[in-house]
């Protein structure tokens, strides 16, 4: 397996970056019941959309805004500064920057609960990889269960999942449509152990994609 800082890899390896972002957007849109092909998502995200004839402005904005939010997440993951609740609010607002929708925390309690999740991550002393996955899984599931924002909870939590993984130099994660039912069950039951195992198992497949992209580039 090729070894490289995974955050730098996403920022510098064009082929893998485009693959990862396109796959992430493809899943995010399917969760929103906006069904586009992977080829259409890739084309719209990376300026090759001239062959696409029928697509709504909403879908275009959703794709481009997710890409912008993902890039912002990468910058946050690269920074030495710990992410806070204000950074995350800006992140989720990026997802709706072209829509006439005001996105904020649902209430003060939701904001404080979310801040506690972030603080738990940044103050964690876990160094064993298996335990890191368990910690990340637990915090992700808590964020999903809490739904702290008025809009965009699923997408921003997916971005934050990868923020946490990248901060700990773990393999980033792309959700698959076929896994949606299992992920939903983990969220409902707050099954951190099961979700951590799922993250580790899918990381093996993702590392294979990374290696192929690096070799091809």
C-alpha positions in Angstrom: 0.0 0.0 0.0 1.3 3.5 -0.9 1.8 5.6 2.2 1.0 9.3 2.1 -0.6 11.9 4.4 -4.3 11.4 3.5 -5.3 15.1 3.8 -2.4 16.1 1.5 -3.4 13.3 -0.8 -6.9 14.6 -1.2 -5.6 18.1 -1.8 -2.8 17.2 -4.2 -3.8 14.0 -6.1 -6.3 15.2 -8.6 -7.6 11.8 -9.7 -8.3 10.6 -6.2 -9.8 14.0 -5.1 -12.2 14.0 -8.0 -13.2 10.3 -7.4 -13.7 10.9 -3.7 -15.7 14.1 -4.1 -17.9 12.7 -6.9 -18.7 9.5 -5.0 -19.5 11.5 -1.9 -21.8 13.9 -3.8 -23.5 10.9 -5.6 -24.4 9.4 -2.2 -25.5 12.7 -0.7 -27.8 13.4 -3.7 -29.3 10.0 -3.5 -30.1 10.6 0.2 -32.0 13.7 -0.9 -33.9 11.7 -3.6 -32.1 13.5 -6.4 -31.1 10.7 -8.7 -28.3 11.5 -11.1 -25.7 9.1 -12.5 -22.2 9.1 -11.2 -21.0 10.4 -14.6 -23.4 13.3 -14.4 -22.2 14.2 -10.9 -18.6 14.0 -12.0 -19.2 16.1 -15.0 -21.0 18.9 -13.2 -18.5 18.9 -10.3 -15.5 19.2 -12.6 -16.5 21.3 -15.6 -17.4 18.7 -18.1 -21.1 19.2 -18.2 -21.7 20.1 -21.9 -23.2 16.7 -22.7 -25.8 16.9 -19.9 -29.1 18.2 -21.2 -31.6 17.8 -18.4 -30.7 18.9 -14.9 -32.3 21.3 -12.5 -30.5 24.4 -11.1 -31.2 23.0 -7.7 -29.1 19.9 -8.6 -26.3 22.0 -10.0 -26.2 24.1 -6.8 -26.3 21.0 -4.6 -23.3 19.5 -6.4 -21.1 22.7 -6.6 -22.0 23.7 -3.0 -21.1 20.3 -1.6 -17.8 20.5 -3.5 -17.1 24.0 -2.0 -18.0 22.7 1.5 -15.7 19.7 1.1 -12.8 21.9 0.1 -13.4 24.0 3.1 -13.5 20.9 5.3 -10.1 19.9 3.8 -8.7 23.3 4.8 -10.0 22.9 8.3 -8.5 19.5 8.6 -5.1 20.9 7.4 -5.2 23.7 10.0 -3.6 23.5 13.4 -6.6 25.3 14.8 -9.3 23.1 16.3 -12.7 23.4 14.5 -15.4 25.0 16.6 -19.2 25.3 16.3 -18.8 28.6 14.3 -16.6 26.9 11.7 -19.2 24.1 11.3 -22.1 26.6 11.0 -20.2 28.2 8.1 -19.6 24.8 6.6 -23.3 23.9 6.6 -24.2 27.3 5.3 -21.9 26.7 2.3 -24.2 23.8 1.4 -27.1 26.3 0.9 -25.2 29.4 -0.2 -27.2 29.8 -3.5 -30.5 29.0 -1.9 -32.9 31.4 -0.1 -32.7 29.3 3.0 -31.4 30.4 6.4 -29.5 27.6 8.1 -28.6 27.8 11.8 -28.6 25.7 15.0 -32.0 24.5 15.9 -31.7 26.0 19.4 -29.2 26.8 22.1 -29.4 23.3 23.5 -28.5 21.8 20.2 -25.6 24.2 19.7 -24.2 23.4 23.2 -24.6 19.6 22.7 -22.8 19.9 19.3 -20.0 22.0 20.9 -19.6 19.2 23.5 -19.1 16.6 20.7 -16.4 18.7 19.1 -14.7 19.3 22.4 -14.7 15.6 23.2 -13.0 14.9 19.9 -10.3 17.6 20.3 -9.5 16.7 23.9 -9.4 12.9 23.2 -6.1 11.2 24.0 -6.9 8.0 22.1 -4.0 6.8 20.0 -4.7 3.2 19.3 -6.3 3.0 15.8 -9.1 0.6 16.7 -10.1 3.0 19.6 -9.8 6.0 17.4 -12.4 4.4 15.0 -14.7 3.7 18.0 -14.4 7.3 19.2 -15.1 8.8 15.7 -18.0 6.4 15.3 -19.5 7.4 18.6 -19.2 11.1 17.9 -20.6 10.8 14.3 -23.6 8.8 15.5 -24.2 11.4 18.3 -24.2 14.2 15.7 -26.6 12.4 13.4 -28.9 11.5 16.2 -28.9 15.1 17.6 -29.6 16.8 14.2 -28.2 20.1 15.5 -29.0 22.2 12.4 -32.2 23.4 10.8 -31.0 22.0 7.4 -28.2 19.9 6.0 -27.5 17.6 9.0 -26.7 14.5 6.9 -24.2 16.2 4.6 -22.4 18.3 7.3 -22.1 15.2 9.5 -20.6 13.3 6.7 -18.1 16.1 6.2 -17.3 16.2 9.9 -16.8 12.4 9.9 -14.1 12.8 7.3 -12.7 15.8 9.2 -12.2 13.6 12.3 -10.8 10.7 10.2 -8.3 13.0 8.4 -7.3 14.7 11.7 -6.3 11.3 13.0 -4.7 10.2 9.7 -7.3 7.6 9.2 -8.7 6.6 5.7 -11.5 9.0 4.6 -14.9 7.4 4.1 -17.4 7.5 1.3 -20.9 6.2 2.1 -22.4 3.7 -0.4 -26.0 3.6 -1.3 -26.2 -0.1 -0.5 -25.0 0.7 3.1 -27.7 3.3 3.8 -30.0 0.9 5.7 -27.2 -0.4 8.0 -25.9 3.1 8.7 -29.5 4.2 9.6 -29.8 1.3 12.0 -26.5 2.2 13.6 -27.7 5.8 14.1 -31.0 4.7 15.5 -29.4 2.3 17.9 -26.3 4.4 18.5 -24.3 1.3 17.7 -20.8 2.7 17.9 -19.0 -0.6 17.9 -20.8 -1.8 14.8 -20.3 1.5 13.0 -16.6 1.5 13.9 -16.2 -2.0 12.4 -18.0 -0.8 9.3 -15.6 2.2 8.9 -12.6 -0.1 9.3 -13.8 -2.6 6.8 -14.7 0.0 4.2 -11.3 1.7 4.8 -9.6 -1.4 3.2 -11.6 -0.9 0.0 -10.9 2.8 0.0 -7.2 2.3 0.4 -7.3 0.1 -2.7 -8.9 2.9 -4.6 -6.3 5.3 -3.3 -3.5 3.1 -4.5 -5.0 2.7 -8.0 -5.5 6.4 -8.4 -1.9 7.2 -7.3 -0.5 4.6 -9.7 -2.6 5.9 -12.6 -1.7 9.5 -12.0 
